Amino acid sequence: MYPRDYEKVINPHGRRMFGNPYIACIKTCLVTIAHEMELMGMPREDRFSVILDRNDFESDAVKIFYAIKDDPKFLLRHRLATCAPGGWEEFIPLQCADMIAYDTYRLLDNKNIGMEKGRKSLESLYEKNGFMGFYFEQDLLRGIKEPLEKSQGADNGFIVTPKPLGRLEQYETFRKALGL
């Protein structure tokens, strides 16, 4: 999500309900991962943990993780395990995550200036790793604008639940590769 697009499309009340761009994206990622695990038919006891790269919003993100995990209305809360901040020095996989985040940002930035090709460092990962994602571009923000701006409740309480991102055949291939 580009903050400038978010601020342009969504009013201050809506931004308070959804949270700053980092918080809005973290919530969406958590819910998406839980939904995708369910769609893939992963065993009920399979859960995921999150290590957040240290930043100014880490304490809010950890609180939101546990609020979602403890919310009886979120039927997939059993998929969430633990959440804590950490640094790339402690958690080496954060170095890869930083590279993927940077390359994805560059890809989105390049698309905004008419270039469609991603960086080789990111493209080299596609053949052997599963990736999924989307971003809150202006059309998507306009699609959630009305319910978001009309929402009532706690700050940061609005959560977007994306539609499943893949096709069932892709999940079957993935499950076979994992031996599930």
VMD Tcl script that builds the backbone (N, CA, C; Angstrom):
set m [mol new atoms 540]
animate dup $m
set s [atomselect $m all]
$s set {name element resname resid chain x y z} {
  {N N MET 1 A 0.846 -1.159 0.000}
  {CA C MET 1 A 0.000 0.000 0.000}
  {C C MET 1 A 0.900 1.231 0.000}
  {N N TYR 2 A 0.592 2.127 -0.900}
  {CA C TYR 2 A 1.288 3.403 -0.888}
  {C C TYR 2 A 0.536 4.337 0.063}
  {N N PRO 3 A 1.207 4.873 1.061}
  {CA C PRO 3 A 0.523 5.779 2.001}
  {C C PRO 3 A -0.181 6.936 1.302}
  {N N ARG 4 A 0.409 7.450 0.236}
  {CA C ARG 4 A -0.224 8.587 -0.457}
  {C C ARG 4 A -1.573 8.177 -1.057}
  {N N ASP 5 A -1.683 6.940 -1.580}
  {CA C ASP 5 A -2.951 6.463 -2.123}
  {C C ASP 5 A -3.969 6.272 -1.000}
  {N N TYR 6 A -3.517 5.699 0.085}
  {CA C TYR 6 A -4.363 5.446 1.253}
  {C C TYR 6 A -4.953 6.763 1.764}
  {N N GLU 7 A -4.114 7.760 1.931}
  {CA C GLU 7 A -4.569 9.057 2.442}
  {C C GLU 7 A -5.446 9.778 1.427}
  {N N LYS 8 A -5.204 9.564 0.157}
  {CA C LYS 8 A -5.994 10.197 -0.898}
  {C C LYS 8 A -7.410 9.606 -0.969}
  {N N VAL 9 A -7.522 8.285 -0.804}
  {CA C VAL 9 A -8.806 7.600 -1.006}
  {C C VAL 9 A -9.611 7.467 0.287}
  {N N ILE 10 A -8.981 7.170 1.388}
  {CA C ILE 10 A -9.688 6.856 2.638}
  {C C ILE 10 A -9.631 8.054 3.583}
  {N N ASN 11 A -10.783 8.407 4.140}
  {CA C ASN 11 A -10.832 9.566 5.039}
  {C C ASN 11 A -10.168 9.244 6.388}
  {N N PRO 12 A -9.940 10.264 7.221}
  {CA C PRO 12 A -9.246 10.034 8.503}
  {C C PRO 12 A -9.949 9.011 9.415}
  {N N HIS 13 A -11.283 9.017 9.448}
  {CA C HIS 13 A -11.995 8.028 10.272}
  {C C HIS 13 A -11.699 6.610 9.771}
  {N N GLY 14 A -11.779 6.419 8.466}
  {CA C GLY 14 A -11.496 5.104 7.893}
  {C C GLY 14 A -10.072 4.658 8.166}
  {N N ARG 15 A -9.143 5.586 8.077}
  {CA C ARG 15 A -7.745 5.242 8.361}
  {C C ARG 15 A -7.555 4.886 9.837}
  {N N ARG 16 A -8.297 5.518 10.706}
  {CA C ARG 16 A -8.230 5.170 12.129}
  {C C ARG 16 A -8.791 3.771 12.365}
  {N N MET 17 A -9.858 3.410 11.658}
  {CA C MET 17 A -10.470 2.089 11.814}
  {C C MET 17 A -9.566 0.982 11.263}
  {N N PHE 18 A -8.899 1.257 10.133}
  {CA C PHE 18 A -8.064 0.251 9.474}
  {C C PHE 18 A -6.647 0.243 10.053}
  {N N GLY 19 A -6.181 1.391 10.506}
  {CA C GLY 19 A -4.836 1.510 11.044}
  {C C GLY 19 A -3.895 2.130 10.036}
  {N N ASN 20 A -2.692 2.421 10.485}
  {CA C ASN 20 A -1.711 2.960 9.542}
  {C C ASN 20 A -1.410 1.875 8.501}
  {N N PRO 21 A -0.755 2.228 7.402}
  {CA C PRO 21 A -0.527 1.238 6.346}
  {C C PRO 21 A 0.141 -0.049 6.831}
  {N N TYR 22 A 1.090 0.047 7.723}
  {CA C TYR 22 A 1.773 -1.152 8.237}
  {C C TYR 22 A 0.783 -2.052 8.967}
  {N N ILE 23 A 0.009 -1.479 9.869}
  {CA C ILE 23 A -0.961 -2.248 10.655}
  {C C ILE 23 A -2.040 -2.839 9.747}
  {N N ALA 24 A -2.547 -2.053 8.801}
  {CA C ALA 24 A -3.571 -2.552 7.873}
  {C C ALA 24 A -3.043 -3.764 7.103}
  {N N CYS 25 A -1.798 -3.694 6.656}
  {CA C CYS 25 A -1.224 -4.798 5.885}
  {C C CYS 25 A -0.935 -6.016 6.764}
  {N N ILE 26 A -0.441 -5.794 7.974}
  {CA C ILE 26 A -0.172 -6.921 8.876}
  {C C ILE 26 A -1.468 -7.686 9.156}
  {N N LYS 27 A -2.543 -6.961 9.479}
  {CA C LYS 27 A -3.825 -7.629 9.768}
  {C C LYS 27 A -4.288 -8.435 8.566}
  {N N THR 28 A -4.164 -7.850 7.390}
  {CA C THR 28 A -4.605 -8.536 6.180}
  {C C THR 28 A -3.759 -9.779 5.931}
  {N N CYS 29 A -2.463 -9.683 6.154}
  {CA C CYS 29 A -1.585 -10.857 5.979}
  {C C CYS 29 A -1.967 -11.972 6.947}
  {N N LEU 30 A -2.207 -11.633 8.211}
  {CA C LEU 30 A -2.555 -12.650 9.208}
  {C C LEU 30 A -3.811 -13.411 8.802}
  {N N VAL 31 A -4.827 -12.673 8.436}
  {CA C VAL 31 A -6.108 -13.289 8.075}
  {C C VAL 31 A -5.964 -14.090 6.780}
  {N N THR 32 A -5.209 -13.564 5.826}
  {CA C THR 32 A -5.004 -14.261 4.555}
  {C C THR 32 A -4.277 -15.581 4.763}
  {N N ILE 33 A -3.221 -15.573 5.559}
  {CA C ILE 33 A -2.466 -16.808 5.800}
  {C C ILE 33 A -3.364 -17.854 6.462}
  {N N ALA 34 A -4.124 -17.447 7.457}
  {CA C ALA 34 A -5.033 -18.390 8.125}
  {C C ALA 34 A -6.040 -18.967 7.140}
  {N N HIS 35 A -6.615 -18.130 6.285}
  {CA C HIS 35 A -7.587 -18.602 5.292}
  {C C HIS 35 A -6.934 -19.528 4.281}
  {N N GLU 36 A -5.746 -19.185 3.829}
  {CA C GLU 36 A -5.063 -20.024 2.846}
  {C C GLU 36 A -4.705 -21.389 3.444}
  {N N MET 37 A -4.287 -21.411 4.706}
  {CA C MET 37 A -3.983 -22.699 5.359}
  {C C MET 37 A -5.233 -23.572 5.405}
  {N N GLU 38 A -6.350 -22.962 5.700}
  {CA C GLU 38 A -7.611 -23.699 5.771}
  {C C GLU 38 A -7.999 -24.217 4.388}
  {N N LEU 39 A -7.885 -23.353 3.387}
  {CA C LEU 39 A -8.232 -23.724 2.017}
  {C C LEU 39 A -7.365 -24.876 1.515}
  {N N MET 40 A -6.102 -24.881 1.925}
  {CA C MET 40 A -5.199 -25.947 1.507}
  {C C MET 40 A -5.498 -27.253 2.222}
  {N N GLY 41 A -6.361 -27.226 3.210}
  {CA C GLY 41 A -6.693 -28.450 3.934}
  {C C GLY 41 A -5.614 -28.880 4.905}
  {N N MET 42 A -4.827 -27.937 5.367}
  {CA C MET 42 A -3.780 -28.282 6.333}
  {C C MET 42 A -4.415 -28.779 7.625}
  {N N PRO 43 A -3.766 -29.686 8.328}
  {CA C PRO 43 A -4.330 -30.191 9.584}
  {C C PRO 43 A -4.671 -29.057 10.548}
  {N N ARG 44 A -5.740 -29.249 11.297}
  {CA C ARG 44 A -6.232 -28.205 12.203}
  {C C ARG 44 A -5.158 -27.741 13.186}
  {N N GLU 45 A -4.267 -28.613 13.589}
  {CA C GLU 45 A -3.253 -28.238 14.577}
  {C C GLU 45 A -2.090 -27.439 13.963}
  {N N ASP 46 A -2.011 -27.325 12.645}
  {CA C ASP 46 A -0.960 -26.522 12.008}
  {C C ASP 46 A -1.229 -25.044 12.245}
  {N N ARG 47 A -0.211 -24.376 12.750}
  {CA C ARG 47 A -0.334 -22.950 13.065}
  {C C ARG 47 A 0.902 -22.228 12.525}
  {N N PHE 48 A 0.847 -20.920 12.543}
  {CA C PHE 48 A 2.013 -20.145 12.126}
  {C C PHE 48 A 2.347 -19.096 13.178}
  {N N SER 49 A 3.638 -18.806 13.265}
  {CA C SER 49 A 4.146 -17.760 14.142}
  {C C SER 49 A 4.695 -16.630 13.290}
  {N N VAL 50 A 4.758 -15.461 13.872}
  {CA C VAL 50 A 5.219 -14.278 13.153}
  {C C VAL 50 A 6.358 -13.623 13.932}
  {N N ILE 51 A 7.423 -13.322 13.230}
  {CA C ILE 51 A 8.492 -12.483 13.774}
  {C C ILE 51 A 8.438 -11.184 12.971}
  {N N LEU 52 A 8.162 -10.106 13.652}
  {CA C LEU 52 A 8.076 -8.794 13.013}
  {C C LEU 52 A 9.449 -8.137 13.036}
  {N N ASP 53 A 9.857 -7.603 11.904}
  {CA C ASP 53 A 11.081 -6.825 11.882}
  {C C ASP 53 A 10.870 -5.606 12.779}
  {N N ARG 54 A 11.806 -5.326 13.630}
  {CA C ARG 54 A 11.652 -4.227 14.584}
  {C C ARG 54 A 11.329 -2.920 13.859}
  {N N ASN 55 A 10.328 -2.213 14.386}
  {CA C ASN 55 A 9.905 -0.947 13.786}
  {C C ASN 55 A 9.071 -0.167 14.792}
  {N N ASP 56 A 8.645 1.010 14.410}
  {CA C ASP 56 A 7.885 1.895 15.306}
  {C C ASP 56 A 6.502 1.355 15.656}
  {N N PHE 57 A 6.002 0.384 14.897}
  {CA C PHE 57 A 4.638 -0.112 15.098}
  {C C PHE 57 A 4.603 -1.517 15.685}
  {N N GLU 58 A 5.754 -2.045 16.074}
  {CA C GLU 58 A 5.832 -3.440 16.503}
  {C C GLU 58 A 4.938 -3.740 17.694}
  {N N SER 59 A 4.857 -2.868 18.695}
  {CA C SER 59 A 4.025 -3.191 19.865}
  {C C SER 59 A 2.547 -3.213 19.491}
  {N N ASP 60 A 2.114 -2.292 18.625}
  {CA C ASP 60 A 0.723 -2.320 18.155}
  {C C ASP 60 A 0.448 -3.587 17.347}
  {N N ALA 61 A 1.391 -3.977 16.500}
  {CA C ALA 61 A 1.207 -5.172 15.668}
  {C C ALA 61 A 1.110 -6.428 16.531}
  {N N VAL 62 A 1.935 -6.531 17.565}
  {CA C VAL 62 A 1.874 -7.695 18.458}
  {C C VAL 62 A 0.526 -7.724 19.182}
  {N N LYS 63 A 0.072 -6.576 19.669}
  {CA C LYS 63 A -1.235 -6.504 20.357}
  {C C LYS 63 A -2.361 -6.928 19.416}
  {N N ILE 64 A -2.289 -6.477 18.181}
  {CA C ILE 64 A -3.336 -6.819 17.211}
  {C C ILE 64 A -3.301 -8.308 16.891}
  {N N PHE 65 A -2.108 -8.881 16.746}
  {CA C PHE 65 A -2.002 -10.322 16.507}
  {C C PHE 65 A -2.758 -11.080 17.593}
  {N N TYR 66 A -2.466 -10.756 18.843}
  {CA C TYR 66 A -3.097 -11.491 19.948}
  {C C TYR 66 A -4.575 -11.145 20.101}
  {N N ALA 67 A -4.980 -9.945 19.719}
  {CA C ALA 67 A -6.407 -9.604 19.733}
  {C C ALA 67 A -7.160 -10.459 18.712}
  {N N ILE 68 A -6.578 -10.639 17.524}
  {CA C ILE 68 A -7.198 -11.483 16.499}
  {C C ILE 68 A -7.206 -12.936 16.977}
  {N N LYS 69 A -6.098 -13.380 17.524}
  {CA C LYS 69 A -5.990 -14.763 17.993}
  {C C LYS 69 A -7.012 -15.053 19.099}
  {N N ASP 70 A -7.283 -14.080 19.945}
  {CA C ASP 70 A -8.199 -14.269 21.072}
  {C C ASP 70 A -9.655 -13.946 20.747}
  {N N ASP 71 A -9.937 -13.492 19.525}
  {CA C ASP 71 A -11.289 -13.086 19.146}
  {C C ASP 71 A -12.129 -14.304 18.765}
  {N N PRO 72 A -13.126 -14.651 19.577}
  {CA C PRO 72 A -13.946 -15.831 19.258}
  {C C PRO 72 A -14.726 -15.694 17.951}
  {N N LYS 73 A -14.894 -14.472 17.445}
  {CA C LYS 73 A -15.594 -14.279 16.172}
  {C C LYS 73 A -14.714 -14.649 14.977}
  {N N PHE 74 A -13.391 -14.682 15.186}
  {CA C PHE 74 A -12.492 -15.077 14.103}
  {C C PHE 74 A -12.347 -16.598 14.159}
  {N N LEU 75 A -13.051 -17.283 13.290}
  {CA C LEU 75 A -13.147 -18.740 13.348}
  {C C LEU 75 A -11.844 -19.467 13.039}
  {N N LEU 76 A -10.878 -18.773 12.495}
  {CA C LEU 76 A -9.603 -19.417 12.171}
  {C C LEU 76 A -8.511 -19.010 13.156}
  {N N ARG 77 A -8.885 -18.525 14.296}
  {CA C ARG 77 A -7.902 -18.077 15.295}
  {C C ARG 77 A -6.967 -19.201 15.740}
  {N N HIS 78 A -7.417 -20.456 15.595}
  {CA C HIS 78 A -6.560 -21.591 15.967}
  {C C HIS 78 A -5.309 -21.687 15.086}
  {N N ARG 79 A -5.271 -21.001 13.976}
  {CA C ARG 79 A -4.109 -21.025 13.079}
  {C C ARG 79 A -2.977 -20.123 13.576}
  {N N LEU 80 A -3.279 -19.158 14.424}
  {CA C LEU 80 A -2.278 -18.220 14.906}
  {C C LEU 80 A -1.576 -18.796 16.133}
  {N N ALA 81 A -0.249 -18.798 16.123}
  {CA C ALA 81 A 0.526 -19.353 17.236}
  {C C ALA 81 A 1.087 -18.219 18.088}
  {N N THR 82 A 2.207 -17.634 17.688}
  {CA C THR 82 A 2.857 -16.593 18.476}
  {C C THR 82 A 3.308 -15.448 17.580}
  {N N CYS 83 A 3.585 -14.314 18.213}
  {CA C CYS 83 A 4.052 -13.142 17.494}
  {C C CYS 83 A 5.009 -12.379 18.397}
  {N N ALA 84 A 6.144 -11.978 17.850}
  {CA C ALA 84 A 7.121 -11.203 18.610}
  {C C ALA 84 A 7.978 -10.392 17.637}
  {N N PRO 85 A 8.477 -9.253 18.093}
  {CA C PRO 85 A 9.423 -8.503 17.266}
  {C C PRO 85 A 10.815 -9.105 17.358}
  {N N GLY 86 A 11.602 -8.884 16.339}
  {CA C GLY 86 A 12.975 -9.358 16.339}
  {C C GLY 86 A 13.771 -8.618 15.291}
  {N N GLY 87 A 15.046 -8.865 15.277}
  {CA C GLY 87 A 15.921 -8.223 14.310}
  {C C GLY 87 A 16.538 -9.249 13.378}
  {N N TRP 88 A 17.036 -8.784 12.254}
  {CA C TRP 88 A 17.619 -9.683 11.270}
  {C C TRP 88 A 18.863 -10.375 11.817}
  {N N GLU 89 A 19.479 -9.761 12.828}
  {CA C GLU 89 A 20.658 -10.386 13.422}
  {C C GLU 89 A 20.273 -11.647 14.196}
  {N N GLU 90 A 19.110 -11.609 14.836}
  {CA C GLU 90 A 18.620 -12.746 15.634}
  {C C GLU 90 A 17.912 -13.787 14.779}
  {N N PHE 91 A 17.178 -13.322 13.798}
  {CA C PHE 91 A 16.329 -14.180 12.972}
  {C C PHE 91 A 16.755 -14.026 11.514}
  {N N ILE 92 A 17.651 -14.882 11.093}
  {CA C ILE 92 A 18.240 -14.798 9.760}
  {C C ILE 92 A 17.183 -14.755 8.653}
  {N N PRO 93 A 16.054 -15.498 8.766}
  {CA C PRO 93 A 15.054 -15.408 7.693}
  {C C PRO 93 A 14.520 -13.986 7.449}
  {N N LEU 94 A 14.654 -13.088 8.418}
  {CA C LEU 94 A 14.228 -11.708 8.185}
  {C C LEU 94 A 15.072 -11.036 7.111}
  {N N GLN 95 A 16.299 -11.498 6.913}
  {CA C GLN 95 A 17.123 -10.945 5.845}
  {C C GLN 95 A 16.487 -11.251 4.487}
  {N N CYS 96 A 15.988 -12.482 4.336}
  {CA C CYS 96 A 15.291 -12.858 3.092}
  {C C CYS 96 A 13.997 -12.072 2.951}
  {N N ALA 97 A 13.281 -11.935 4.052}
  {CA C ALA 97 A 12.023 -11.190 4.017}
  {C C ALA 97 A 12.272 -9.736 3.615}
  {N N ASP 98 A 13.335 -9.150 4.128}
  {CA C ASP 98 A 13.676 -7.772 3.751}
  {C C ASP 98 A 13.971 -7.669 2.260}
  {N N MET 99 A 14.702 -8.659 1.718}
  {CA C MET 99 A 15.019 -8.643 0.299}
  {C C MET 99 A 13.736 -8.762 -0.537}
  {N N ILE 100 A 12.856 -9.672 -0.128}
  {CA C ILE 100 A 11.601 -9.855 -0.861}
  {C C ILE 100 A 10.754 -8.593 -0.777}
  {N N ALA 101 A 10.689 -7.982 0.396}
  {CA C ALA 101 A 9.920 -6.742 0.554}
  {C C ALA 101 A 10.497 -5.638 -0.325}
  {N N TYR 102 A 11.800 -5.507 -0.325}
  {CA C TYR 102 A 12.437 -4.467 -1.145}
  {C C TYR 102 A 12.184 -4.725 -2.627}
  {N N ASP 103 A 12.404 -5.956 -3.075}
  {CA C ASP 103 A 12.205 -6.274 -4.487}
  {C C ASP 103 A 10.746 -6.109 -4.898}
  {N N THR 104 A 9.828 -6.440 -3.996}
  {CA C THR 104 A 8.405 -6.257 -4.300}
  {C C THR 104 A 8.077 -4.774 -4.408}
  {N N TYR 105 A 8.621 -3.985 -3.501}
  {CA C TYR 105 A 8.415 -2.533 -3.581}
  {C C TYR 105 A 8.939 -2.011 -4.919}
  {N N ARG 106 A 10.125 -2.450 -5.318}
  {CA C ARG 106 A 10.688 -2.002 -6.592}
  {C C ARG 106 A 9.784 -2.428 -7.758}
  {N N LEU 107 A 9.250 -3.654 -7.700}
  {CA C LEU 107 A 8.351 -4.136 -8.752}
  {C C LEU 107 A 7.124 -3.238 -8.852}
  {N N LEU 108 A 6.510 -2.938 -7.714}
  {CA C LEU 108 A 5.326 -2.071 -7.721}
  {C C LEU 108 A 5.684 -0.672 -8.208}
  {N N ASP 109 A 6.805 -0.164 -7.761}
  {CA C ASP 109 A 7.247 1.162 -8.172}
  {C C ASP 109 A 7.511 1.191 -9.673}
  {N N ASN 110 A 8.135 0.139 -10.192}
  {CA C ASN 110 A 8.398 0.065 -11.626}
  {C C ASN 110 A 7.100 -0.005 -12.423}
  {N N LYS 111 A 6.101 -0.741 -11.918}
  {CA C LYS 111 A 4.822 -0.830 -12.626}
  {C C LYS 111 A 4.155 0.540 -12.712}
  {N N ASN 112 A 4.346 1.354 -11.684}
  {CA C ASN 112 A 3.768 2.702 -11.698}
  {C C ASN 112 A 4.398 3.596 -12.754}
  {N N ILE 113 A 5.594 3.246 -13.219}
  {CA C ILE 113 A 6.221 4.043 -14.277}
  {C C ILE 113 A 6.241 3.282 -15.604}
  {N N GLY 114 A 5.426 2.203 -15.681}
  {CA C GLY 114 A 5.249 1.490 -16.939}
  {C C GLY 114 A 6.178 0.316 -17.182}
  {N N MET 115 A 7.016 -0.030 -16.224}
  {CA C MET 115 A 7.898 -1.193 -16.382}
  {C C MET 115 A 7.251 -2.384 -15.685}
  {N N GLU 116 A 7.119 -3.502 -16.402}
  {CA C GLU 116 A 6.434 -4.666 -15.846}
  {C C GLU 116 A 7.374 -5.720 -15.262}
  {N N LYS 117 A 8.631 -5.673 -15.596}
  {CA C LYS 117 A 9.558 -6.732 -15.221}
  {C C LYS 117 A 10.064 -6.531 -13.793}
  {N N GLY 118 A 10.111 -7.653 -13.052}
  {CA C GLY 118 A 10.639 -7.622 -11.696}
  {C C GLY 118 A 12.152 -7.784 -11.688}
  {N N ARG 119 A 12.731 -7.579 -10.541}
  {CA C ARG 119 A 14.173 -7.753 -10.380}
  {C C ARG 119 A 14.515 -9.243 -10.435}
  {N N LYS 120 A 15.675 -9.571 -10.981}
  {CA C LYS 120 A 16.090 -10.970 -11.123}
  {C C LYS 120 A 16.150 -11.672 -9.773}
  {N N SER 121 A 16.552 -10.965 -8.728}
  {CA C SER 121 A 16.652 -11.585 -7.407}
  {C C SER 121 A 15.296 -12.082 -6.925}
  {N N LEU 122 A 14.220 -11.385 -7.264}
  {CA C LEU 122 A 12.881 -11.826 -6.876}
  {C C LEU 122 A 12.387 -12.914 -7.831}
  {N N GLU 123 A 12.559 -12.709 -9.115}
  {CA C GLU 123 A 12.091 -13.692 -10.093}
  {C C GLU 123 A 12.757 -15.051 -9.918}
  {N N SER 124 A 13.999 -15.065 -9.451}
  {CA C SER 124 A 14.708 -16.336 -9.281}
  {C C SER 124 A 14.061 -17.202 -8.193}
  {N N LEU 125 A 13.303 -16.599 -7.327}
  {CA C LEU 125 A 12.643 -17.350 -6.257}
  {C C LEU 125 A 11.345 -18.012 -6.703}
  {N N TYR 126 A 10.736 -17.524 -7.767}
  {CA C TYR 126 A 9.419 -18.007 -8.179}
  {C C TYR 126 A 9.389 -19.482 -8.547}
  {N N GLU 127 A 10.439 -19.976 -9.174}
  {CA C GLU 127 A 10.421 -21.350 -9.666}
  {C C GLU 127 A 10.335 -22.380 -8.549}
  {N N LYS 128 A 10.912 -22.102 -7.400}
  {CA C LYS 128 A 10.990 -23.102 -6.344}
  {C C LYS 128 A 10.236 -22.734 -5.078}
  {N N ASN 129 A 9.631 -21.583 -5.051}
  {CA C ASN 129 A 8.939 -21.128 -3.846}
  {C C ASN 129 A 7.554 -20.622 -4.210}
  {N N GLY 130 A 6.624 -20.873 -3.327}
  {CA C GLY 130 A 5.282 -20.350 -3.534}
  {C C GLY 130 A 5.181 -18.940 -2.984}
  {N N PHE 131 A 4.664 -18.049 -3.780}
  {CA C PHE 131 A 4.430 -16.674 -3.346}
  {C C PHE 131 A 3.001 -16.305 -3.676}
  {N N MET 132 A 2.427 -15.498 -2.843}
  {CA C MET 132 A 1.135 -14.922 -3.167}
  {C C MET 132 A 1.109 -13.539 -2.574}
  {N N GLY 133 A 0.279 -12.723 -3.109}
  {CA C GLY 133 A 0.187 -11.393 -2.550}
  {C C GLY 133 A -0.679 -10.491 -3.395}
  {N N PHE 134 A -0.964 -9.386 -2.852}
  {CA C PHE 134 A -1.674 -8.318 -3.537}
  {C C PHE 134 A -1.345 -7.052 -2.778}
  {N N TYR 135 A -1.695 -5.947 -3.355}
  {CA C TYR 135 A -1.504 -4.727 -2.584}
  {C C TYR 135 A -2.740 -3.859 -2.711}
  {N N PHE 136 A -2.891 -2.989 -1.752}
  {CA C PHE 136 A -4.047 -2.106 -1.703}
  {C C PHE 136 A -3.806 -0.928 -2.639}
  {N N GLU 137 A -4.012 -1.171 -3.926}
  {CA C GLU 137 A -3.892 -0.086 -4.891}
  {C C GLU 137 A -5.179 0.731 -4.838}
  {N N GLN 138 A -5.241 1.818 -5.576}
  {CA C GLN 138 A -6.360 2.754 -5.446}
  {C C GLN 138 A -7.718 2.113 -5.707}
  {N N ASP 139 A -7.841 1.236 -6.716}
  {CA C ASP 139 A -9.135 0.614 -6.994}
  {C C ASP 139 A -9.592 -0.264 -5.832}
  {N N LEU 140 A -8.664 -1.014 -5.254}
  {CA C LEU 140 A -9.012 -1.851 -4.096}
  {C C LEU 140 A -9.404 -0.975 -2.904}
  {N N LEU 141 A -8.670 0.107 -2.691}
  {CA C LEU 141 A -9.019 1.026 -1.607}
  {C C LEU 141 A -10.410 1.631 -1.831}
  {N N ARG 142 A -10.717 1.966 -3.066}
  {CA C ARG 142 A -12.065 2.500 -3.358}
  {C C ARG 142 A -13.139 1.443 -3.080}
  {N N GLY 143 A -12.796 0.171 -3.311}
  {CA C GLY 143 A -13.745 -0.918 -3.067}
  {C C GLY 143 A -14.064 -1.122 -1.598}
  {N N ILE 144 A -13.141 -0.787 -0.708}
  {CA C ILE 144 A -13.404 -0.945 0.729}
  {C C ILE 144 A -13.739 0.381 1.396}
  {N N LYS 145 A -13.684 1.462 0.638}
  {CA C LYS 145 A -13.881 2.817 1.180}
  {C C LYS 145 A -15.177 2.959 1.961}
  {N N GLU 146 A -16.299 2.614 1.352}
  {CA C GLU 146 A -17.594 2.838 2.006}
  {C C GLU 146 A -17.742 2.033 3.302}
  {N N PRO 147 A -17.550 0.701 3.277}
  {CA C PRO 147 A -17.698 -0.024 4.547}
  {C C PRO 147 A -16.663 0.401 5.592}
  {N N LEU 148 A -15.489 0.738 5.154}
  {CA C LEU 148 A -14.446 1.164 6.078}
  {C C LEU 148 A -14.810 2.486 6.743}
  {N N GLU 149 A -15.232 3.431 5.947}
  {CA C GLU 149 A -15.544 4.753 6.493}
  {C C GLU 149 A -16.837 4.770 7.296}
  {N N LYS 150 A -17.697 3.788 7.090}
  {CA C LYS 150 A -18.932 3.679 7.883}
  {C C LYS 150 A -18.747 2.813 9.118}
  {N N SER 151 A -17.623 2.118 9.202}
  {CA C SER 151 A -17.428 1.178 10.307}
  {C C SER 151 A -17.324 1.910 11.642}
  {N N GLN 152 A -17.809 1.235 12.654}
  {CA C GLN 152 A -17.731 1.739 14.022}
  {C C GLN 152 A -17.003 0.686 14.841}
  {N N GLY 153 A -16.378 1.097 15.878}
  {CA C GLY 153 A -15.677 0.142 16.724}
  {C C GLY 153 A -14.340 0.697 17.143}
  {N N ALA 154 A -13.481 -0.206 17.531}
  {CA C ALA 154 A -12.171 0.188 18.045}
  {C C ALA 154 A -11.243 0.613 16.912}
  {N N ASP 155 A -10.362 1.527 17.232}
  {CA C ASP 155 A -9.304 1.884 16.282}
  {C C ASP 155 A -8.564 0.609 15.894}
  {N N ASN 156 A -8.163 0.511 14.656}
  {CA C ASN 156 A -7.467 -0.657 14.100}
  {C C ASN 156 A -8.355 -1.894 14.034}
  {N N GLY 157 A -9.652 -1.751 14.277}
  {CA C GLY 157 A -10.535 -2.912 14.351}
  {C C GLY 157 A -11.041 -3.438 13.029}
  {N N PHE 158 A -10.906 -2.689 11.952}
  {CA C PHE 158 A -11.408 -3.113 10.647}
  {C C PHE 158 A -10.393 -4.057 9.999}
  {N N ILE 159 A -10.884 -5.195 9.526}
  {CA C ILE 159 A -10.008 -6.182 8.885}
  {C C ILE 159 A -10.607 -6.565 7.540}
  {N N VAL 160 A -9.766 -6.621 6.531}
  {CA C VAL 160 A -10.175 -7.061 5.203}
  {C C VAL 160 A -9.842 -8.542 5.087}
  {N N THR 161 A -10.806 -9.322 4.634}
  {CA C THR 161 A -10.580 -10.745 4.393}
  {C C THR 161 A -10.606 -10.956 2.885}
  {N N PRO 162 A -9.437 -11.106 2.279}
  {CA C PRO 162 A -9.392 -11.286 0.824}
  {C C PRO 162 A -9.998 -12.615 0.390}
  {N N LYS 163 A -10.434 -12.652 -0.846}
  {CA C LYS 163 A -10.889 -13.912 -1.434}
  {C C LYS 163 A -9.679 -14.812 -1.595}
  {N N PRO 164 A -9.885 -16.139 -1.630}
  {CA C PRO 164 A -8.745 -17.038 -1.853}
  {C C PRO 164 A -7.970 -16.623 -3.101}
  {N N LEU 165 A -6.657 -16.686 -3.005}
  {CA C LEU 165 A -5.806 -16.156 -4.061}
  {C C LEU 165 A -5.418 -17.181 -5.114}
  {N N GLY 166 A -5.534 -18.442 -4.804}
  {CA C GLY 166 A -5.066 -19.454 -5.749}
  {C C GLY 166 A -6.183 -20.352 -6.241}
  {N N ARG 167 A -5.822 -21.233 -7.141}
  {CA C ARG 167 A -6.776 -22.216 -7.632}
  {C C ARG 167 A -6.542 -23.518 -6.886}
  {N N LEU 168 A -7.579 -24.321 -6.764}
  {CA C LEU 168 A -7.495 -25.574 -6.037}
  {C C LEU 168 A -6.416 -26.494 -6.605}
  {N N GLU 169 A -6.254 -26.524 -7.939}
  {CA C GLU 169 A -5.229 -27.382 -8.535}
  {C C GLU 169 A -3.833 -27.000 -8.045}
  {N N GLN 170 A -3.587 -25.697 -7.866}
  {CA C GLN 170 A -2.293 -25.250 -7.371}
  {C C GLN 170 A -2.083 -25.760 -5.945}
  {N N TYR 171 A -3.127 -25.771 -5.162}
  {CA C TYR 171 A -3.000 -26.256 -3.795}
  {C C TYR 171 A -2.731 -27.752 -3.766}
  {N N GLU 172 A -3.371 -28.487 -4.668}
  {CA C GLU 172 A -3.130 -29.927 -4.713}
  {C C GLU 172 A -1.670 -30.207 -5.067}
  {N N THR 173 A -1.129 -29.472 -6.027}
  {CA C THR 173 A 0.279 -29.630 -6.392}
  {C C THR 173 A 1.169 -29.295 -5.207}
  {N N PHE 174 A 0.855 -28.217 -4.517}
  {CA C PHE 174 A 1.640 -27.800 -3.351}
  {C C PHE 174 A 1.563 -28.849 -2.242}
  {N N ARG 175 A 0.367 -29.358 -1.990}
  {CA C ARG 175 A 0.185 -30.351 -0.943}
  {C C ARG 175 A 0.976 -31.628 -1.259}
  {N N LYS 176 A 0.969 -32.049 -2.523}
  {CA C LYS 176 A 1.732 -33.237 -2.917}
  {C C LYS 176 A 3.224 -33.001 -2.726}
  {N N ALA 177 A 3.690 -31.801 -3.059}
  {CA C ALA 177 A 5.107 -31.486 -2.887}
  {C C ALA 177 A 5.514 -31.525 -1.421}
  {N N LEU 178 A 4.585 -31.171 -0.539}
  {CA C LEU 178 A 4.857 -31.209 0.896}
  {C C LEU 178 A 4.622 -32.591 1.508}
  {N N GLY 179 A 4.074 -33.486 0.707}
  {CA C GLY 179 A 3.785 -34.823 1.212}
  {C C GLY 179 A 2.531 -34.876 2.066}
  {N N LEU 180 A 1.601 -33.957 1.826}
  {CA C LEU 180 A 0.355 -33.928 2.623}
  {C C LEU 180 A -0.743 -34.749 1.953}
}
mol reanalyze $m
mol bondsrecalc $m
mol representation Tube
mol addrep $m
